């Protein structure tokens, strides 16, 4: 589309679509696509919350707010992925985007996303600021990485977590932290020293996902793709682990994806 923003550095190329939730449509290394294709896939920002909100409701002080239940019985993945963003600037290797928070989110503010590409890495940075009242918020990313890059071997997911958020039958954390269990996963893990997950496509590519954030959701229950989602808080965190955005304390989060060839 005409509003796509393309970045290129050596053999790495990224395409972002600000009109479709400012998601990454494409991440190619040596002409090999890493992301699942489709309007709902790629890699999208989750903002102003990540994962599920229980029954779509969250509290800020004495006020209870209802978000659209877009994944019954819960609300999921924020509103930013369904919003058209504005390209603030773009050059060959970096681009910045913004959008103003609006209905159904009950608070005014601005979200920014910065993408910076080098020959062997991509850094994404997101910020959430308020124009007025303080409010709880979360931010993170939901990439859909292809399970297989055409090499004949599926991706391997490697990480060491301090804990796993126990998942209830409603797919929300129960509040208990348990010893990490083997997959398949649709689960949130705690990494107090920062997110550090490695995806390895044997004989093809290694990609390391890092962030100073302490939470990551790993989802590998689909045949086409796997997801590694660094985020500023756990699912349902607006209720259980609120992080207030105030006029003097915006929310900021970044993640860096670094790769090397194994061919």
BAFI-3210 file (N, C-alpha, C; in Angstrom, 3 decimals, decimal comma, padded with zeros to 6 digits):
// residues 263
n [1|2|3|4|5|6|7|8|9|10|11|12|13|14|15|16|17|18|19|20|21|22|23|24|25|26|27|28|29|30|31|32|33|34|35|36|37|38|39|40|41|42|43|44|45|46|47|48|49|50|51|52|53|54|55|56|57|58|59|60|61|62|63|64|65|66|67|68|69|70|71|72|73|74|75|76|77|78|79|80|81|82|83|84|85|86|87|88|89|90|91|92|93|94|95|96|97|98|99|100|101|102|103|104|105|106|107|108|109|110|111|112|113|114|115|116|117|118|119|120|121|122|123|124|125|126|127|128|129|130|131|132|133|134|135|136|137|138|139|140|141|142|143|144|145|146|147|148|149|150|151|152|153|154|155|156|157|158|159|160|161|162|163|164|165|166|167|168|169|170|171|172|173|174|175|176|177|178|179|180|181|182|183|184|185|186|187|188|189|190|191|192|193|194|195|196|197|198|199|200|201|202|203|204|205|206|207|208|209|210|211|212|213|214|215|216|217|218|219|220|221|222|223|224|225|226|227|228|229|230|231|232|233|234|235|236|237|238|239|240|241|242|243|244|245|246|247|248|249|250|251|252|253|254|255|256|257|258|259|260|261|262|263]
n.u [000,838|000,291|000,943|002,734|005,772|009,103|012,101|015,626|018,687|021,710|021,439|019,005|015,522|012,615|009,107|006,600|003,202|001,473|-001,235|-002,581|-002,672|-000,019|001,679|004,386|004,591|006,396|009,501|012,485|015,362|018,175|016,463|014,704|011,607|010,525|008,183|004,787|002,431|-000,331|-003,283|-003,855|-001,627|001,889|003,728|002,495|001,947|000,986|-001,166|-003,259|-003,013|-001,898|-002,354|-005,044|-007,848|-009,718|-012,976|-013,144|-013,052|-011,615|-010,224|-009,679|-008,723|-011,665|-013,178|-014,691|-014,033|-015,234|-014,082|-014,338|-015,462|-013,622|-012,615|-014,252|-014,645|-013,323|-011,479|-008,878|-005,420|-005,313|-006,093|-004,558|-003,704|-005,833|-006,017|-005,396|-002,223|-000,042|002,579|005,353|007,984|010,424|013,220|015,872|016,647|015,212|012,118|009,371|006,280|002,940|-000,086|-003,168|-004,706|-008,035|-011,687|-012,522|-010,985|-010,762|-009,237|-007,248|-004,359|-001,103|000,442|003,569|005,677|008,841|010,965|014,048|016,518|019,332|022,196|022,144|020,131|016,967|015,395|012,668|010,751|008,429|006,190|003,950|002,011|000,238|-002,282|-003,705|-005,452|-004,074|-003,508|-003,810|-001,690|-000,401|002,196|003,518|004,723|003,496|004,656|004,360|006,156|007,343|006,980|008,490|011,111|011,381|013,482|013,166|013,312|011,750|011,333|013,174|012,581|014,213|014,749|015,260|013,351|012,450|010,081|006,792|003,668|000,943|-001,642|-005,116|-008,270|-009,663|-007,821|-006,407|-003,863|-003,575|-002,527|-000,690|002,756|004,654|006,941|008,582|007,019|007,193|006,448|003,537|002,877|000,778|001,417|002,535|005,681|008,071|010,868|013,038|015,491|015,265|013,798|014,805|015,025|015,618|015,209|015,689|016,221|017,173|020,160|019,594|018,890|019,448|017,663|017,575|015,606|015,357|014,733|014,351|012,086|010,136|008,418|007,215|005,217|004,817|003,759|002,878|001,044|-000,042|000,162|001,399|002,956|004,945|004,880|006,562|006,364|007,348|006,520|005,162|003,868|001,992|-000,618|-003,929|-002,968|-003,700|-005,508|-004,284|-001,607|-001,105|000,338|000,851|000,440|001,542|001,454|004,137|005,503|005,785|004,990|007,456|008,921|011,075|012,296|014,765|015,656|017,952|019,966|021,620|023,200|022,922|023,486]
n.v [-001,194|002,367|003,867|002,378|001,964|001,555|000,108|-000,317|-002,040|-003,073|-006,504|-006,696|-006,045|-004,184|-003,754|-001,526|-000,876|001,787|002,380|000,090|-000,536|000,027|-002,120|-004,444|-005,528|-007,100|-008,748|-009,255|-011,208|-011,527|-011,899|-013,767|-014,311|-013,670|-013,334|-014,287|-013,900|-011,668|-009,730|-009,688|-010,523|-010,572|-008,349|-006,806|-003,816|-004,011|-002,165|000,132|-001,936|-005,300|-008,626|-010,344|-008,669|-009,247|-010,094|-007,773|-005,534|-002,925|-001,226|002,078|003,724|004,799|004,391|002,276|000,758|-000,306|-002,259|-003,119|-006,406|-008,282|-010,782|-013,055|-014,427|-012,025|-008,893|-008,198|-007,592|-004,785|-001,541|-000,326|-001,864|-001,844|000,640|003,513|004,821|007,706|008,645|010,085|010,660|009,438|007,652|005,999|003,992|004,234|005,003|006,889|006,848|007,888|007,922|009,225|008,432|007,274|006,866|003,403|003,689|005,250|007,475|010,380|010,750|010,064|007,761|006,523|005,002|003,816|002,649|001,146|000,152|-001,920|-003,525|-006,026|-006,033|-005,112|-002,552|-001,780|000,734|001,906|004,359|005,664|008,367|010,721|013,176|014,363|013,143|010,687|007,215|003,601|001,526|-000,617|-001,868|-003,516|-006,052|-008,160|-010,422|-012,592|-015,159|-017,142|-020,631|-022,361|-021,801|-022,776|-024,487|-027,056|-027,711|-027,068|-024,117|-023,628|-022,840|-021,084|-020,383|-019,137|-018,858|-017,142|-017,657|-018,992|-017,635|-019,007|-020,363|-020,016|-021,766|-019,880|-018,676|-016,638|-015,294|-016,864|-015,672|-017,084|-017,970|-020,256|-023,042|-022,984|-024,704|-027,324|-026,782|-027,405|-023,813|-021,165|-018,884|-016,774|-015,608|-014,825|-012,713|-011,333|-010,092|-009,105|-009,640|-012,406|-014,294|-016,888|-017,661|-020,330|-021,380|-024,260|-024,574|-022,361|-019,675|-017,631|-015,865|-013,441|-012,245|-009,524|-007,500|-004,892|-005,146|-007,193|-009,254|-011,856|-013,280|-016,462|-018,162|-020,993|-022,667|-022,909|-024,170|-022,760|-020,608|-019,064|-017,182|-014,656|-012,508|-009,679|-007,652|-005,009|-005,764|-008,426|-010,537|-009,324|-007,339|-004,666|-004,813|-006,412|-005,736|-002,869|-000,206|003,054|005,674|008,878|012,535|013,224|010,904|008,965|005,849|003,689|001,399|-000,984|-003,213|-005,365|-007,091|-009,354|-010,849|-013,691|-015,431|-018,942|-020,468]
n.w [000,000|-000,415|001,824|003,240|005,061|004,386|005,473|005,192|005,581|004,636|004,135|005,357|005,647|006,370|006,552|007,453|008,329|008,873|008,616|009,314|012,156|012,705|012,319|011,753|008,600|007,318|007,763|006,486|006,046|004,215|002,037|003,023|004,429|007,722|009,142|009,677|007,122|006,356|007,081|009,807|011,078|010,964|012,911|015,627|017,596|020,992|022,801|024,550|026,421|027,188|026,045|027,670|029,195|032,031|031,414|030,043|031,692|033,666|036,507|037,633|040,249|041,703|039,479|037,089|034,031|030,867|028,293|024,786|024,245|022,567|022,294|023,352|026,635|027,103|026,743|024,414|023,709|023,317|021,748|019,851|017,669|015,985|014,937|012,904|012,482|012,503|010,362|011,602|010,975|008,630|007,415|005,622|007,419|009,788|011,489|012,788|014,544|015,454|017,458|018,674|021,692|021,917|021,992|022,170|024,485|027,628|028,306|027,552|025,511|024,111|021,890|020,882|018,447|017,620|015,123|014,477|012,336|011,789|010,230|011,442|013,358|014,824|016,493|018,456|019,911|022,252|023,508|025,963|026,779|028,850|028,275|030,212|032,750|035,020|034,234|034,171|032,194|029,594|027,433|024,539|022,239|019,619|017,836|015,001|014,266|011,618|011,766|010,254|008,001|005,509|005,473|006,182|008,838|011,898|013,951|016,986|020,360|022,798|026,205|029,573|032,294|035,320|036,562|035,879|035,070|036,522|034,622|034,434|033,829|032,443|030,882|032,062|034,238|037,418|039,618|040,994|041,031|039,286|038,817|035,702|033,014|030,521|026,993|024,823|024,730|025,866|027,445|030,156|031,192|033,737|033,787|035,582|035,151|032,658|029,431|027,489|024,896|022,586|019,222|017,098|013,922|012,708|010,873|009,392|010,596|013,486|015,924|018,374|020,983|022,984|025,903|028,302|029,726|031,994|031,512|029,391|026,908|025,594|022,798|021,154|019,909|017,410|014,041|011,999|012,950|015,586|018,630|020,396|022,919|024,189|026,968|029,058|031,334|032,963|031,437|031,971|033,519|033,909|035,933|037,901|038,160|038,018|036,170|036,430|034,138|034,226|034,189|034,557|034,297|031,866|030,184|029,004|026,745|025,227|022,676|021,326|018,456|017,432|014,950|013,396|010,774|010,197|008,130]
ca.u [000,000|001,077|001,413|003,732|007,095|010,106|013,446|016,587|020,069|022,424|020,544|017,799|014,483|011,407|007,987|005,596|001,951|000,832|-002,682|-003,115|-002,176|001,429|002,316|005,377|004,078|007,448|010,890|013,239|016,812|018,663|015,265|013,876|010,589|010,460|006,891|003,595|001,797|-001,771|-003,664|-003,942|-000,404|003,060|004,095|001,753|002,067|-000,129|-001,243|-002,688|-002,859|-001,336|-003,071|-006,459|-008,420|-010,812|-014,318|-013,028|-013,211|-010,512|-010,527|-008,693|-009,307|-013,054|-013,858|-014,604|-014,172|-015,538|-013,526|-015,053|-015,100|-013,297|-012,187|-015,125|-015,368|-012,386|-010,897|-007,534|-004,348|-005,338|-006,792|-003,608|-003,584|-007,000|-006,009|-004,463|-001,195|000,517|004,036|005,916|009,194|010,972|014,354|016,176|016,861|014,400|010,841|008,626|004,839|002,154|-001,538|-003,796|-005,672|-009,419|-012,690|-013,173|-010,119|-011,431|-008,314|-006,556|-002,910|-000,453|001,319|004,592|006,491|010,041|011,629|015,416|017,073|020,745|022,490|021,869|019,191|015,834|014,963|011,352|010,544|007,083|005,913|002,568|001,967|-001,094|-002,524|-004,545|-005,491|-003,253|-004,259|-002,981|-001,490|000,643|002,626|004,371|004,636|002,971|005,130|004,062|007,308|007,074|007,543|009,465|011,580|011,609|014,709|012,821|013,362|010,965|012,040|013,339|012,438|015,080|014,757|015,274|012,513|012,458|008,804|005,686|002,383|-000,019|-002,778|-006,370|-009,108|-010,123|-006,638|-005,825|-003,026|-004,299|-001,841|000,377|003,940|005,030|008,141|008,248|006,670|007,450|005,346|003,208|002,576|000,105|001,709|003,367|006,844|008,754|012,311|013,343|016,693|014,961|013,417|015,910|014,510|016,293|014,568|016,700|015,813|018,423|020,755|019,133|018,985|019,189|017,155|017,484|014,661|015,694|014,047|014,468|010,820|010,288|007,411|007,121|004,261|005,240|002,589|003,330|000,010|-000,489|001,102|002,067|003,821|005,128|004,879|007,344|005,752|007,817|005,494|005,489|003,181|001,359|-002,023|-004,841|-002,153|-004,368|-006,193|-003,478|-000,264|-001,259|001,452|000,202|001,032|001,229|002,024|005,599|006,083|005,214|005,402|008,364|009,382|011,744|012,776|015,731|015,765|019,277|020,016|022,854|022,972|023,461|023,624]
ca.v [000,000|003,573|004,436|001,516|002,536|000,499|000,354|-001,281|-001,932|-004,231|-007,565|-006,702|-005,145|-004,156|-002,961|-001,209|-000,361|002,610|002,365|-001,150|-000,759|000,243|-003,421|-004,870|-006,478|-007,954|-008,676|-010,160|-011,300|-012,207|-012,201|-014,776|-013,710|-014,255|-013,113|-014,811|-012,871|-011,518|-008,460|-009,800|-011,161|-009,713|-008,085|-005,595|-003,297|-004,176|-000,938|000,431|-003,093|-006,499|-009,846|-010,271|-008,032|-010,100|-009,640|-006,466|-004,451|-002,578|-000,168|003,124|004,360|004,420|004,269|000,997|000,991|-001,493|-002,306|-004,062|-007,825|-008,712|-012,183|-013,434|-013,368|-010,996|-007,960|-008,704|-007,012|-003,340|-000,924|000,237|-002,686|-001,574|002,090|004,092|005,663|008,734|008,614|011,369|010,831|008,173|007,677|004,668|002,995|004,436|005,679|007,153|006,875|008,290|008,046|009,735|007,538|007,716|005,836|003,177|003,952|006,377|008,535|011,027|010,611|009,785|006,596|006,628|003,822|004,086|001,463|001,450|-001,032|-001,998|-004,714|-007,286|-005,886|-004,194|-002,092|-001,147|001,466|002,435|005,212|006,061|009,545|011,249|014,598|014,883|012,321|009,481|005,995|002,408|001,127|-001,576|-001,848|-004,634|-006,445|-009,502|-010,892|-013,945|-015,662|-018,386|-021,823|-022,967|-020,860|-023,504|-025,277|-028,424|-027,872|-026,062|-023,261|-024,044|-021,694|-021,273|-019,327|-019,525|-017,926|-017,296|-018,251|-018,989|-017,262|-020,100|-019,979|-020,649|-022,246|-018,708|-018,173|-015,524|-015,716|-017,063|-014,966|-017,954|-018,143|-021,661|-023,426|-023,068|-026,025|-027,471|-026,411|-026,136|-022,702|-019,877|-018,599|-015,629|-015,955|-013,713|-012,619|-010,089|-009,461|-008,688|-010,690|-012,949|-015,508|-017,158|-018,509|-020,942|-022,203|-024,990|-024,490|-021,172|-018,367|-017,475|-014,542|-013,248|-011,203|-009,034|-006,301|-004,654|-005,552|-008,387|-010,256|-012,279|-014,347|-017,374|-018,855|-021,872|-023,684|-022,960|-024,886|-021,871|-019,574|-018,980|-015,799|-014,307|-011,205|-008,894|-006,704|-004,285|-006,376|-009,705|-010,464|-008,787|-006,517|-003,419|-005,082|-007,098|-005,172|-001,608|000,726|004,309|006,703|010,176|013,623|013,308|009,558|008,162|004,447|003,458|000,021|-001,259|-004,565|-005,480|-008,405|-009,467|-012,113|-014,112|-016,541|-020,260|-021,200]
ca.w [000,000|-000,610|003,076|003,860|005,287|004,191|005,983|004,651|006,028|004,086|003,670|006,192|005,168|007,205|006,068|008,463|007,783|009,902|008,459|009,863|013,504|012,732|012,461|010,780|007,618|006,784|008,204|005,633|006,192|003,001|001,239|003,682|005,286|009,056|009,771|009,020|006,330|006,507|007,703|011,262|011,565|011,020|014,302|015,939|018,957|021,927|023,574|025,865|027,297|026,552|026,381|028,018|030,378|032,482|031,064|029,412|032,660|034,548|037,470|037,906|041,423|041,898|038,189|036,385|032,596|030,066|026,953|023,923|024,430|021,198|022,354|024,462|027,363|027,513|025,771|024,186|022,889|023,162|020,631|018,897|016,458|015,143|014,757|011,931|013,075|011,626|010,205|012,013|010,162|008,126|006,504|005,116|008,464|010,985|011,298|014,011|014,308|016,612|017,367|019,883|022,320|021,692|022,268|023,451|025,639|028,276|028,697|026,446|025,549|022,826|021,793|019,846|018,158|016,848|014,578|014,072|011,699|011,415|009,419|012,145|014,465|014,766|017,808|018,514|021,161|022,339|024,643|026,219|027,636|029,079|028,098|031,295|033,954|035,079|033,937|034,036|030,795|029,255|026,035|024,157|020,832|019,346|016,525|014,536|013,526|010,914|012,411|009,355|006,992|004,269|005,581|006,546|010,290|012,598|014,895|018,372|021,264|023,956|027,219|030,973|033,040|036,773|036,933|034,934|035,658|036,382|033,779|034,804|032,732|031,694|030,176|032,798|035,360|038,677|040,692|041,499|040,199|039,353|038,072|034,268|032,508|029,082|026,105|024,151|025,611|025,688|028,844|030,508|032,000|034,377|033,621|036,288|034,595|031,298|028,485|026,690|024,248|021,322|018,223|016,235|012,789|012,478|009,551|008,666|011,242|014,918|016,253|019,821|021,371|024,307|026,363|029,738|030,340|032,820|031,179|028,001|026,617|024,531|022,253|020,060|019,743|016,024|013,174|011,055|013,515|017,032|019,093|021,579|023,101|025,332|027,365|030,288|032,460|032,620|031,039|032,987|034,399|034,292|037,194|038,911|038,257|037,291|036,046|036,105|033,285|034,811|033,393|034,682|034,229|030,776|030,058|027,885|026,616|023,957|022,439|020,235|017,821|016,824|014,209|012,717|009,851|010,528|006,863]
c.u [000,873|001,615|002,373|005,058|008,107|011,465|014,369|017,969|020,784|021,398|019,275|016,805|013,230|010,360|006,991|004,386|001,249|-000,681|-003,351|-002,451|-000,688|002,185|003,428|004,707|005,118|008,751|011,648|014,733|017,324|017,496|014,413|012,909|010,513|009,063|005,764|002,864|000,280|-002,096|-003,656|-002,664|000,763|003,544|003,453|002,019|000,802|-000,118|-002,686|-002,798|-002,375|-002,127|-004,516|-006,705|-009,645|-012,162|-014,315|-013,087|-011,927|-010,893|-009,359|-009,246|-010,725|-013,827|-013,620|-014,911|-014,377|-014,945|-014,336|-014,546|-014,866|-012,741|-012,945|-014,549|-014,495|-012,132|-009,424|-006,696|-004,457|-006,096|-005,850|-003,501|-004,740|-007,099|-005,054|-003,513|-000,721|002,031|004,591|007,190|009,656|012,179|014,696|016,208|015,989|013,118|010,158|007,157|004,129|000,670|-002,049|-004,810|-007,078|-010,368|-012,363|-012,276|-010,586|-010,526|-007,603|-005,048|-002,375|000,430|002,304|005,257|007,636|010,643|012,997|016,085|018,567|020,942|022,104|020,905|018,061|015,461|013,636|011,195|009,146|006,954|004,440|002,605|000,527|-001,136|-003,201|-004,429|-004,516|-004,131|-003,301|-002,858|-000,414|001,019|003,533|004,162|004,210|003,436|004,702|005,245|006,956|007,731|008,652|009,816|011,860|012,862|014,431|012,813|012,615|011,827|012,098|013,324|013,255|015,003|014,812|014,499|012,621|011,169|007,861|004,439|001,406|-001,247|-004,017|-007,135|-009,638|-008,992|-006,042|-004,911|-003,842|-003,738|-000,741|001,527|004,457|006,333|007,785|008,066|007,001|006,211|004,521|002,690|001,574|000,184|002,633|004,464|007,480|010,251|012,772|014,605|016,495|014,669|014,627|015,454|015,206|015,447|015,644|016,009|017,059|018,886|020,385|019,473|018,773|018,745|016,954|016,586|014,987|014,889|014,347|013,163|010,997|009,311|007,466|006,071|004,816|004,026|003,044|002,331|-000,538|000,588|001,928|003,135|003,939|005,238|005,724|007,076|006,301|006,805|005,773|004,785|002,509|-000,043|-002,909|-004,121|-002,760|-005,089|-005,259|-002,105|-000,246|000,009|000,855|001,067|000,585|001,842|003,535|006,276|005,408|005,705|006,298|008,831|010,069|012,108|013,742|015,767|017,091|019,398|021,419|022,524|023,606|023,696|025,101]
c.v [001,245|004,152|003,519|002,256|001,402|000,965|-000,712|-000,975|-003,209|-005,256|-007,700|-005,675|-005,308|-003,307|-002,783|-000,577|000,470|002,602|001,134|-001,445|-000,604|-001,073|-003,579|-005,885|-007,512|-007,679|-009,723|-010,047|-012,128|-012,727|-013,324|-014,092|-014,440|-014,208|-013,750|-013,663|-012,862|-010,281|-008,507|-010,348|-010,176|-009,586|-006,769|-005,132|-003,573|-002,965|-000,423|-000,700|-004,266|-007,723|-009,552|-009,360|-008,844|-009,438|-008,237|-005,295|-004,211|-001,370|000,808|003,958|003,872|004,209|002,892|001,253|-000,338|-001,339|-003,290|-005,492|-008,406|-010,129|-012,812|-014,560|-012,163|-009,985|-008,318|-007,755|-005,521|-002,871|-000,411|-000,541|-002,463|-000,100|002,479|005,036|006,673|008,573|009,992|011,686|009,463|008,468|006,233|003,614|003,169|005,164|005,822|007,356|007,286|008,046|008,534|008,733|008,122|006,584|004,564|003,362|005,240|007,554|009,100|010,889|010,303|008,560|006,847|005,273|004,228|002,763|001,881|000,165|-000,863|-003,266|-006,013|-007,139|-004,940|-003,850|-001,359|-000,511|002,058|003,276|005,544|007,240|010,027|012,735|015,219|013,989|011,146|008,258|004,812|002,025|000,060|-001,373|-003,040|-004,946|-007,895|-009,916|-012,328|-014,406|-016,995|-019,561|-022,440|-021,960|-021,536|-024,341|-026,738|-028,669|-026,727|-025,289|-023,912|-022,792|-021,969|-020,100|-019,954|-018,480|-018,202|-017,933|-018,243|-018,540|-018,413|-019,603|-020,755|-021,117|-021,102|-018,031|-016,929|-016,054|-015,814|-016,218|-015,787|-017,994|-019,560|-021,881|-023,565|-024,512|-026,111|-027,134|-027,628|-025,090|-021,729|-019,238|-017,401|-016,079|-014,687|-013,810|-011,318|-009,384|-009,001|-009,869|-011,093|-014,297|-015,666|-018,083|-019,020|-021,779|-022,967|-024,906|-023,250|-019,884|-018,503|-016,038|-014,448|-012,052|-010,794|-007,777|-006,132|-004,946|-006,903|-009,501|-010,587|-013,380|-015,153|-018,190|-019,678|-022,980|-023,758|-023,605|-023,937|-020,994|-019,741|-017,504|-015,674|-012,829|-010,491|-007,815|-006,161|-004,836|-007,651|-009,513|-010,106|-007,851|-005,175|-003,579|-005,596|-006,479|-003,815|-000,761|002,045|005,152|008,047|011,277|013,722|011,950|008,747|006,722|004,308|002,008|-000,133|-002,732|-004,540|-006,922|-008,425|-010,819|-012,388|-015,332|-017,816|-021,086|-021,403]
c.w [000,000|000,681|003,816|003,985|005,234|004,691|005,423|005,190|005,605|003,601|004,514|005,672|006,028|006,499|007,202|007,792|008,850|009,806|009,032|011,202|013,658|012,946|011,436|009,866|007,242|007,501|007,404|005,921|005,012|002,162|001,810|004,635|006,618|009,659|008,963|008,334|006,541|007,307|009,218|011,882|011,516|012,452|014,688|017,367|019,755|022,857|023,506|026,882|026,474|026,983|026,758|029,221|030,766|032,236|030,439|030,367|033,445|035,380|037,544|039,051|041,621|040,618|037,576|034,911|031,879|028,679|026,095|024,113|023,037|021,148|023,525|025,309|027,731|026,389|025,626|023,323|022,607|021,935|019,555|017,607|015,488|014,746|013,639|012,658|012,029|011,559|010,515|011,236|009,703|007,264|006,153|006,209|009,699|010,630|012,650|013,667|015,595|016,358|018,708|020,406|022,198|022,042|021,500|024,680|026,299|028,630|027,467|026,622|024,169|022,956|020,652|019,662|017,232|016,405|014,053|013,590|011,474|010,597|010,107|013,315|014,107|016,193|017,661|019,887|021,144|023,603|024,734|027,182|027,751|028,772|029,310|032,523|033,857|034,792|033,884|032,573|030,717|027,793|025,787|022,685|020,710|017,947|016,270|013,672|012,870|011,629|011,559|008,258|005,655|004,276|005,900|008,035|010,945|013,589|016,276|019,247|022,513|024,916|028,606|031,753|034,529|037,265|035,736|035,679|035,434|035,624|034,189|033,585|031,875|030,929|030,825|033,890|036,649|039,808|041,328|040,503|040,401|038,598|036,597|033,810|031,030|028,266|025,691|025,126|025,002|027,060|028,989|031,460|032,561|034,204|034,269|035,813|033,157|030,399|027,646|026,146|022,906|020,468|017,280|015,164|012,350|011,031|008,771|009,403|012,743|015,161|017,757|020,095|022,802|024,613|027,845|030,470|031,027|032,475|029,698|027,917|025,446|024,109|021,057|019,780|018,320|015,155|012,316|011,684|015,023|017,406|020,357|021,832|024,340|025,676|028,759|031,515|032,022|032,067|032,230|033,948|034,740|035,625|038,286|039,134|037,561|037,327|035,563|035,173|033,852|033,954|033,478|034,552|033,130|030,859|028,836|027,916|025,274|023,891|021,260|019,772|017,071|016,156|013,680|011,877|010,382|009,279|006,525]
res [x|x|x|x|x|x|x|x|x|x|x|x|x|x|x|x|x|x|x|x|x|x|x|x|x|x|x|x|x|x|x|x|x|x|x|x|x|x|x|x|x|x|x|x|x|x|x|x|x|x|x|x|x|x|x|x|x|x|x|x|x|x|x|x|x|x|x|x|x|x|x|x|x|x|x|x|x|x|x|x|x|x|x|x|x|x|x|x|x|x|x|x|x|x|x|x|x|x|x|x|x|x|x|x|x|x|x|x|x|x|x|x|x|x|x|x|x|x|x|x|x|x|x|x|x|x|x|x|x|x|x|x|x|x|x|x|x|x|x|x|x|x|x|x|x|x|x|x|x|x|x|x|x|x|x|x|x|x|x|x|x|x|x|x|x|x|x|x|x|x|x|x|x|x|x|x|x|x|x|x|x|x|x|x|x|x|x|x|x|x|x|x|x|x|x|x|x|x|x|x|x|x|x|x|x|x|x|x|x|x|x|x|x|x|x|x|x|x|x|x|x|x|x|x|x|x|x|x|x|x|x|x|x|x|x|x|x|x|x|x|x|x|x|x|x|x|x|x|x|x|x|x|x|x|x|x|x|x|x|x|x|x|x]
***
